[in-house]
Structures are given as structure tokens and as C-alpha cells.
Amino acid sequence: MARAIDNDVYERLGASWWDETSLLSLLHGSFTPARFGYFRGVLTRRFGAAAAGRRVLDIGCGGGFLAEEFAALGYRVTGIDPSPKSVSAARAHAAERGLRIGYLAGTGEELPVGGASFGVACCCDVLEHVTDVDRVIGEVARVLEPGGLFLFDTVNRTLKSRLLAVKAVQEWRLTRLTDVALHNWDMFITPAELTAVLRRHGLTPGEITGLAPRANPLAVLRAYGGARRGRISYGELSRRLDVGLVASTALSYLGFAVKTQG
């Protein structure tokens, strides 16, 4: 039986999001440039020059990796996360960079913001961690203005994701990076399942594309081994994975949806 997912890790390690040696820095490295590069392209295609200045809600913002990317481009950003320590770390780092980002403690199931108050909502590394995806998507639809854009990524529920994201990373003794139950395979979401939930809440899916490491498999193994032995940081491991857009959605995927007008 799979272990229950340990979402408390984001509170225990919440002060270390921007520390290269922290396990949480795996989520930055090459992941942030890949995700934000895609999201920026979607925003440009949808809104053109009018994209900047819109209000963005980053749901499950963690330490503020994506929130800071949006803010640096002139978006008015609010970040929400259930971990007070993560919110504190995000707030402090944004202040160091001189970025104006509003951070709040709260959950995706009950967002502490008004309805139809954001032009863009972003949800990364979140949907595979919640017990009620339908409720979270319902809240996304509630806070988006008509025609608003929902940007997301999550992990697919496939044999590949079970072997790589669960077994290799956190269960097999000879390969695991951590003993923490970061993921539970049963909580992963297929694109078809997510599309159905989006439509149920008045969010029209736009496109879905794969997200995965693009580095040579041998280079991935070397980097992974180096991180396990403490020879390179988790942040460096993430960069060497060269995560980016790929054709296959077998591991994880990202995409967007648009809230129905009127």
C-alpha cells in the first residue's frame, strides 16, 4: 500500500525554498524556466501587449518561484499557499528583490480572495497534492474573471510516473533521493480526468503538452548519482535534468484553459 502523501514537508522545509542544497530547490532549477517560458508564450498569444499588468493568482505558490517571474514582468501578483513558513520565505525573498507581491496563507479548496477578481490563475505542483481536485478547480473558476486564463501543470498517472516519480525518487533504497512521501501515485491525474473537471466548471481546455527532463539519459544518471552522494546540490541536479517541453505527456504535463465568457 502506498504511503500517505506528506504535505507537511513544505512547512518543515518552508524556510529553505531558495537554498540550493534544499530538496525543495529541485522544483526550481530547470523547472521554473520551462514552466514560465511556456506560460509566458500562452499569455502573449492570448493577450498580446495587454498581458502585462493583469492580476495573477499563484495557487500553491511555495517559496514564490513562479510568482516572482510574473511580478518581474509587471504582472500584479498574489501568491497563496497553505504553509505559513513558505509564505514567509516567499515574502522575504520578494522583498530582497524589490518585487511587490501580495502573499496570503490559504488553501486551494478555499481561496481567500473575491470572485472574478483575477485575469490569470496559475497552479503548478499542486493538483497532485490535494484530496479534492474538483473543489480546487471550482475555486479557480470562481476567482477568474470571464475570459480569464488558467495555467497549470501536474503529474500524469502512468506506469512511467509510478516508476520515476514515486519508486525511483522516494521508495527504492538504491535510488531514492529522499524518504519523504512527496507523491502518491493514486493522486496523479490523467489529462482526460483533468479536462473533464475543467469543463464541468466552465473552463474550456486550450492545449496540453508534455513536461519532462530532456537531458541525455546517461547525463541524467550521472547527475542523479551526484546528488545522492552529495557531490552536487539539488538545484544543480534540477538544472542538469534540463526539464522542458516534450511531445509525450507520460510523465507530467502542462497547459491552459479559458473561463467561459458571460
N, C-alpha and C positions, 0 to 999 in steps of 0.2 A: 504494500500500500504506500502511495506517495505521501511524503511528509507535508503537513500544513505549511503554506507559504508564510515566510517570516517577514511581514511588512514592518515590524518594529526595528529592523536593521537600519532603516532610514532615519530613525530617531537616535539610535545608538551611535551611528556614524555621521549624523547630520552636520556636525561642525567641520567635517573633512571633505566636503564636496570638491573643493578646489585644490586639494592636496594630491599631487601626482602619485604618491605612494598609497593612497586610499583605494580600496576596492571600488568605491563609487566613481572614481575617475575613469573607469572602463567605459562609462556612459558618455564621456566627453570625447577625448582623443579624436578619432576619425568619425565617430557617430554624429557629433554636433554639426560639423561641416557638411556631412552628407544629408542629414535631415533638413538643415536650414537651407542648403543650396536648392533642394527640391521645393521646399515651401516658398522660398523667395521667387522661384520661377512660376509657381502656381499663382501667387499673388500678383505678379506682374502681368501674367496672361489674363487674369480675371479683372483686375482693376486698373492696369496701366499706371500712368503717372500719379493717379489718385490713390494708389495703395498706401503710401507713407502718410502718417498722421491718423490712420484709423485706430480704433481701440481694439487691443488684442488681449484675450484672456488665456493665460497659460495654466492649464489644469494639471495638477501634479507636477509643479514646476521644479521640485527638488531644490538644488542649490542655485538655480537660475541660469543654467547653460543656454537654453533657448530664449528665455525672457530677455537676456542681455543682448542677444543677436538682434531681436526685434527692436529693442529700445535704441540700439546703436544706429539703426536705420531711420529713426524718427517716429516709430510707432508709439502710441500711448499704451503702455503695458501694465497689466495687473497679473500677478502670479499668485496662485493658490495651492497650498499643499497641506496635508494633514499632520505633518511633522513640524512642531514649533521650532526645533533645532535647525531643521533645514531652512525654514523661513527666515530665521535669524541669520544664518550663514549667507543666504541669498541677499538679504537686505544689506548686510555689511559689505559684501563684495561689490554690489552695485554702487554703494556709496563711495568705495575706494576708486571706482572708475568714473565717478561723477554722472552716473546714469540715474534718471528719475523713473523708478519702477515702484508701483504700489504692491506690497506683499501682504497677504492675509492667510491666516490659518483656517483651513476648511477642507471639506471632502467633496469629491466629485458627485456624490449622491445627493448632496445638499449644498449647492454653491451659494456662498454668502453675498450674492450680487443680484441686482434687479433684472427683470425680464427685458428682452430685446434691447440690451444695453451695450452689446459688443458687435463689431463688424466681423471679427475673426475670433475663433476659439481653437486652441491647439491642445492636443492630448497625446503625449509621447511617453512610452514606458509606463503606461497607466492601466489601460483596459485589461491587460493580462494579470493585473494585481487586485482587481475589485471583484466582489462576490455578486454584484448586481449590475451587469453591463447595461441592461435595459434602462435602469434608473439613471445611470450616468449619462447615457445618450439622451434621455429625456430632458435632463438638466441642460445639456449642451444646446438642445433645440430651444429650450425656454429662454436662455440668455442671449441667443443670437438674434440680431435684427433680421427682418425679411431680406433675403438675398445674401445673408451673411455666409461666411466660409468656415467650414470645419476641417481642420488639418489634423491628421492622425498617423500614428504608426503603432503596430502591435506585433505579437509573435503568432505565427500560424501553428495550428495543431496538426502536425505531420510526424512521420517517423523520423525525418531529418531533425526536426526541432527537439524531439524527445532525446535523440542520441547526442546532439551537440549542446543544446541549451540546458538540458537537465542532467543526463547521465554523465557526460564528459566533464562539465563545469562544476557540478556540485555533488555527484554521487560516487562515481568510480574512484577508488582510493588512489590509483596510479595516475590519474589525470586531473582530479578536481583542483580547482583554484581556491575553493572555499567550502567550509562545512555549512554555511548558511543556506537555508532553503529559499533561494532567490525566486525560484519559479516552481510552479506545479503544472505539469503538462495538461491536466484536465481543465485548467483555467485558460489555456490558449484558445484563440478564436480563429476560425476559418474565415476567409474573405466572404464566402456565401452567407455565413451566420451574421457577420457584421453588416453586410449590405442589407439583409432583411431587417435588422434592428434600426438601421438608419432610415430606411423607407417608412417603417412603422411610425417614426417620429417626425415625418415631414422633411427629412434630409435626403436630397437626391444625390446619389453617388456620382462622382465625376470620373475618377480613374483610380486604379490600384496598380502599384508597381513593386517589384521586389527590392529588398534591402538586405545586404549580406557582405561578408568580407570578400574582397576582390584580389587579395594578395596571393601569390603563388603558394600552393598547399605546403610546400617544403618550408617556405619562409614563415608561414603561419605556425607550423610545428616548432620551428626554432624559437620564435618569439614567445610562444606559449610556454615552452620549456624554460626559457629565460626568466619569465615572470614567476613560474612555480618555484624556481631556485632563488628568487630574489635578486637576480642579476640585472633585470630591467624593471621599471615601475609599471604599475597598471596603466597609467596614462600612456607610456611609451608602447605598451602592448597594444592598446587600442589604436594608436596611430599606425603601427606596423600591420595591423589587420587590414588597413585600407578599406574600411567599410564604405559602401556606396551603392548606387542604383544598379540592379541586376535584373535580368529577364525573369528569373524564377522567384516565385513567392513562397517556396517550400520552407524557408527558414523564418523570415519575417517580411513585413510589407508595410508600405505607407501609401497615403492617398488623400483625397479630399472629397467633401460633399458640400452641397449648397442648400441652405434653408429655403423652403418654398416661399415664393412671394405671396403677399396678401393674406 
